[in-house]
Amino acid sequence: MSAQPVIELYVGPTPNGQKVAILLEELELDYHCHEIDILRGDQLSAEFLEINPNNKQPAIIDTLGPGGEKITLWESCAILVYLAEKHDQFIPKASGERAQMMQWLFFQASTQGPMSGQYAHFAFYAAPEHQYPYAIQRYLSEMNRQMGLLDRHLENREFMLSTYSIADMALLPYAVTTLGRSQIARANLKAWIDRVKARPAVIRGLSIMQDRVAKETIAGGLIGYGDKHRDILFGERQFRER
């Protein structure tokens, strides 16, 4: 890493952060990480809201954006498209395959990520009296349906498209966690995960901020997680007009 990073990455140890880190590593770009600890409420700080008024991580500041001007971006899939286009790598040139790439990115942003997040909320993070069996089963069933879709698509395919692309990077982190929770064998999906995870840049991207995983999160075992954390993550501060 250089002393003057080109990309400032605001991130935590989450799948959405991992997908951006994977691309930064694949592109071999200089970047500097700023930890956003959502249990501490960093995402609601005035400083971070100047970067992302939607109070979610990751976000980036590209200090050498279009025309040499600084650009700030949030929404992980938008960041992937921006960086891939800027560096003309990991993005299809043919219009048909580019459209298919966008299809999978929209699927990831609108379906794969949100359904997994809702399952995690109701199954783990909601207060016990709000861990409704109907909601938990609803989102678990949807996650299983999605894994079946991906498994069928990946039959006789090495990657999501004809070559490795940001579609693979976007879908991988959540696929890893959802397949780990499933009791259903998905041979094609598992083989694709193993294939992509073997890439050195992916290994590095998936490891981002792993030394900062909090014990109060699912990955940390939910040790000590309670009402004060729920208040930060889901309380009224989330919904205030700013």
Contacts in CASP RR format, 6 or more apart in sequence:
PFRMAT RR
TARGET T0000
AUTHOR 0000-0000-0000
METHOD contacts of the structure
MODEL  1
MSAQPVIELYVGPTPNGQKVAILLEELELDYHCHEIDILRGDQLSAEFLE
INPNNKQPAIIDTLGPGGEKITLWESCAILVYLAEKHDQFIPKASGERAQ
MMQWLFFQASTQGPMSGQYAHFAFYAAPEHQYPYAIQRYLSEMNRQMGLL
DRHLENREFMLSTYSIADMALLPYAVTTLGRSQIARANLKAWIDRVKARP
AVIRGLSIMQDRVAKETIAGGLIGYGDKHRDILFGERQFRER
1 30 0 8 1.000
1 31 0 8 1.000
1 32 0 8 1.000
2 30 0 8 1.000
4 30 0 8 1.000
5 30 0 8 1.000
5 31 0 8 1.000
5 32 0 8 1.000
5 63 0 8 1.000
6 29 0 8 1.000
6 30 0 8 1.000
6 31 0 8 1.000
6 62 0 8 1.000
6 63 0 8 1.000
6 64 0 8 1.000
7 24 0 8 1.000
7 29 0 8 1.000
7 30 0 8 1.000
7 31 0 8 1.000
7 32 0 8 1.000
7 60 0 8 1.000
7 61 0 8 1.000
7 62 0 8 1.000
7 63 0 8 1.000
8 31 0 8 1.000
8 32 0 8 1.000
8 34 0 8 1.000
8 60 0 8 1.000
8 61 0 8 1.000
8 63 0 8 1.000
9 20 0 8 1.000
9 21 0 8 1.000
9 24 0 8 1.000
9 31 0 8 1.000
9 32 0 8 1.000
9 33 0 8 1.000
9 34 0 8 1.000
9 58 0 8 1.000
9 59 0 8 1.000
9 60 0 8 1.000
10 34 0 8 1.000
10 36 0 8 1.000
10 48 0 8 1.000
10 51 0 8 1.000
10 52 0 8 1.000
10 57 0 8 1.000
10 58 0 8 1.000
10 59 0 8 1.000
10 60 0 8 1.000
10 61 0 8 1.000
11 17 0 8 1.000
11 20 0 8 1.000
11 21 0 8 1.000
11 33 0 8 1.000
11 34 0 8 1.000
11 35 0 8 1.000
11 36 0 8 1.000
11 57 0 8 1.000
11 58 0 8 1.000
11 208 0 8 1.000
11 209 0 8 1.000
12 35 0 8 1.000
12 36 0 8 1.000
12 37 0 8 1.000
12 38 0 8 1.000
12 57 0 8 1.000
12 58 0 8 1.000
12 208 0 8 1.000
12 209 0 8 1.000
12 212 0 8 1.000
13 208 0 8 1.000
13 209 0 8 1.000
13 210 0 8 1.000
13 212 0 8 1.000
13 213 0 8 1.000
13 219 0 8 1.000
14 57 0 8 1.000
15 113 0 8 1.000
15 116 0 8 1.000
15 173 0 8 1.000
15 174 0 8 1.000
15 176 0 8 1.000
15 177 0 8 1.000
16 56 0 8 1.000
16 57 0 8 1.000
16 58 0 8 1.000
16 76 0 8 1.000
16 113 0 8 1.000
16 173 0 8 1.000
17 57 0 8 1.000
17 58 0 8 1.000
17 76 0 8 1.000
17 173 0 8 1.000
17 208 0 8 1.000
18 172 0 8 1.000
18 173 0 8 1.000
18 205 0 8 1.000
18 206 0 8 1.000
18 208 0 8 1.000
19 76 0 8 1.000
19 77 0 8 1.000
19 80 0 8 1.000
19 169 0 8 1.000
19 170 0 8 1.000
19 172 0 8 1.000
19 173 0 8 1.000
20 58 0 8 1.000
20 60 0 8 1.000
20 76 0 8 1.000
20 79 0 8 1.000
20 80 0 8 1.000
21 204 0 8 1.000
21 205 0 8 1.000
21 206 0 8 1.000
21 208 0 8 1.000
22 169 0 8 1.000
22 172 0 8 1.000
22 173 0 8 1.000
22 201 0 8 1.000
22 202 0 8 1.000
22 204 0 8 1.000
22 205 0 8 1.000
22 206 0 8 1.000
23 79 0 8 1.000
23 80 0 8 1.000
23 83 0 8 1.000
23 84 0 8 1.000
23 90 0 8 1.000
23 166 0 8 1.000
23 169 0 8 1.000
24 31 0 8 1.000
24 83 0 8 1.000
24 205 0 8 1.000
25 201 0 8 1.000
25 202 0 8 1.000
25 204 0 8 1.000
25 205 0 8 1.000
26 89 0 8 1.000
26 90 0 8 1.000
26 169 0 8 1.000
26 199 0 8 1.000
26 201 0 8 1.000
26 202 0 8 1.000
27 83 0 8 1.000
27 87 0 8 1.000
27 89 0 8 1.000
27 90 0 8 1.000
28 201 0 8 1.000
29 83 0 8 1.000
29 87 0 8 1.000
33 208 0 8 1.000
33 209 0 8 1.000
35 42 0 8 1.000
35 209 0 8 1.000
35 212 0 8 1.000
36 42 0 8 1.000
36 43 0 8 1.000
36 48 0 8 1.000
36 57 0 8 1.000
36 58 0 8 1.000
37 212 0 8 1.000
37 214 0 8 1.000
38 57 0 8 1.000
38 232 0 8 1.000
38 233 0 8 1.000
39 214 0 8 1.000
39 216 0 8 1.000
39 217 0 8 1.000
39 229 0 8 1.000
39 232 0 8 1.000
39 233 0 8 1.000
40 232 0 8 1.000
41 232 0 8 1.000
42 48 0 8 1.000
43 52 0 8 1.000
43 55 0 8 1.000
43 56 0 8 1.000
43 57 0 8 1.000
44 55 0 8 1.000
44 232 0 8 1.000
44 237 0 8 1.000
44 238 0 8 1.000
48 55 0 8 1.000
48 59 0 8 1.000
49 55 0 8 1.000
49 242 0 8 1.000
51 59 0 8 1.000
51 61 0 8 1.000
51 72 0 8 1.000
51 74 0 8 1.000
52 59 0 8 1.000
52 72 0 8 1.000
52 74 0 8 1.000
53 242 0 8 1.000
54 74 0 8 1.000
54 75 0 8 1.000
55 238 0 8 1.000
56 74 0 8 1.000
58 74 0 8 1.000
58 76 0 8 1.000
58 79 0 8 1.000
59 72 0 8 1.000
59 73 0 8 1.000
59 74 0 8 1.000
59 79 0 8 1.000
60 72 0 8 1.000
60 73 0 8 1.000
60 74 0 8 1.000
60 79 0 8 1.000
61 70 0 8 1.000
61 71 0 8 1.000
61 72 0 8 1.000
62 70 0 8 1.000
62 71 0 8 1.000
62 72 0 8 1.000
62 73 0 8 1.000
62 82 0 8 1.000
62 83 0 8 1.000
62 86 0 8 1.000
63 70 0 8 1.000
64 70 0 8 1.000
65 71 0 8 1.000
65 86 0 8 1.000
71 82 0 8 1.000
73 79 0 8 1.000
73 82 0 8 1.000
75 109 0 8 1.000
76 109 0 8 1.000
76 170 0 8 1.000
77 105 0 8 1.000
77 106 0 8 1.000
77 108 0 8 1.000
77 109 0 8 1.000
77 170 0 8 1.000
80 105 0 8 1.000
80 166 0 8 1.000
80 169 0 8 1.000
80 170 0 8 1.000
81 91 0 8 1.000
81 105 0 8 1.000
81 166 0 8 1.000
84 90 0 8 1.000
84 91 0 8 1.000
84 165 0 8 1.000
84 166 0 8 1.000
85 91 0 8 1.000
90 164 0 8 1.000
90 165 0 8 1.000
90 166 0 8 1.000
90 169 0 8 1.000
91 98 0 8 1.000
91 101 0 8 1.000
91 165 0 8 1.000
91 166 0 8 1.000
92 98 0 8 1.000
92 100 0 8 1.000
92 101 0 8 1.000
92 161 0 8 1.000
92 162 0 8 1.000
92 163 0 8 1.000
92 165 0 8 1.000
97 161 0 8 1.000
97 162 0 8 1.000
100 161 0 8 1.000
100 167 0 8 1.000
101 160 0 8 1.000
101 161 0 8 1.000
101 165 0 8 1.000
101 166 0 8 1.000
101 167 0 8 1.000
104 160 0 8 1.000
104 161 0 8 1.000
104 167 0 8 1.000
104 170 0 8 1.000
104 171 0 8 1.000
105 166 0 8 1.000
105 167 0 8 1.000
105 170 0 8 1.000
107 171 0 8 1.000
108 167 0 8 1.000
108 170 0 8 1.000
108 171 0 8 1.000
108 174 0 8 1.000
109 170 0 8 1.000
111 146 0 8 1.000
112 146 0 8 1.000
112 171 0 8 1.000
112 174 0 8 1.000
112 175 0 8 1.000
112 178 0 8 1.000
113 174 0 8 1.000
115 139 0 8 1.000
115 142 0 8 1.000
115 143 0 8 1.000
115 146 0 8 1.000
116 139 0 8 1.000
116 143 0 8 1.000
116 174 0 8 1.000
116 177 0 8 1.000
116 178 0 8 1.000
117 139 0 8 1.000
118 135 0 8 1.000
118 139 0 8 1.000
119 136 0 8 1.000
119 139 0 8 1.000
119 140 0 8 1.000
119 142 0 8 1.000
119 143 0 8 1.000
120 218 0 8 1.000
121 234 0 8 1.000
122 130 0 8 1.000
122 131 0 8 1.000
122 132 0 8 1.000
122 135 0 8 1.000
122 136 0 8 1.000
122 139 0 8 1.000
123 131 0 8 1.000
123 136 0 8 1.000
123 139 0 8 1.000
123 140 0 8 1.000
124 218 0 8 1.000
124 222 0 8 1.000
125 218 0 8 1.000
125 225 0 8 1.000
125 230 0 8 1.000
125 233 0 8 1.000
125 234 0 8 1.000
126 230 0 8 1.000
127 227 0 8 1.000
127 230 0 8 1.000
140 181 0 8 1.000
143 178 0 8 1.000
143 181 0 8 1.000
143 182 0 8 1.000
144 182 0 8 1.000
144 184 0 8 1.000
146 178 0 8 1.000
147 175 0 8 1.000
147 178 0 8 1.000
147 179 0 8 1.000
147 182 0 8 1.000
147 184 0 8 1.000
147 186 0 8 1.000
147 189 0 8 1.000
148 184 0 8 1.000
148 186 0 8 1.000
148 189 0 8 1.000
150 171 0 8 1.000
150 175 0 8 1.000
150 186 0 8 1.000
150 188 0 8 1.000
150 189 0 8 1.000
150 192 0 8 1.000
151 186 0 8 1.000
151 187 0 8 1.000
151 188 0 8 1.000
151 189 0 8 1.000
152 188 0 8 1.000
153 160 0 8 1.000
154 160 0 8 1.000
154 188 0 8 1.000
154 189 0 8 1.000
154 191 0 8 1.000
154 192 0 8 1.000
155 188 0 8 1.000
157 188 0 8 1.000
157 192 0 8 1.000
158 164 0 8 1.000
158 192 0 8 1.000
158 195 0 8 1.000
159 165 0 8 1.000
159 167 0 8 1.000
159 168 0 8 1.000
159 192 0 8 1.000
159 195 0 8 1.000
159 196 0 8 1.000
160 167 0 8 1.000
160 168 0 8 1.000
160 171 0 8 1.000
160 192 0 8 1.000
161 167 0 8 1.000
161 168 0 8 1.000
164 196 0 8 1.000
164 199 0 8 1.000
168 192 0 8 1.000
168 196 0 8 1.000
169 202 0 8 1.000
172 193 0 8 1.000
172 196 0 8 1.000
172 197 0 8 1.000
172 202 0 8 1.000
173 206 0 8 1.000
175 189 0 8 1.000
175 192 0 8 1.000
175 193 0 8 1.000
176 193 0 8 1.000
176 197 0 8 1.000
176 206 0 8 1.000
179 186 0 8 1.000
179 189 0 8 1.000
179 190 0 8 1.000
179 193 0 8 1.000
196 202 0 8 1.000
197 203 0 8 1.000
197 206 0 8 1.000
213 219 0 8 1.000
213 220 0 8 1.000
214 220 0 8 1.000
215 221 0 8 1.000
215 222 0 8 1.000
215 223 0 8 1.000
215 224 0 8 1.000
216 222 0 8 1.000
216 223 0 8 1.000
216 224 0 8 1.000
216 225 0 8 1.000
216 226 0 8 1.000
216 229 0 8 1.000
217 225 0 8 1.000
231 237 0 8 1.000
END
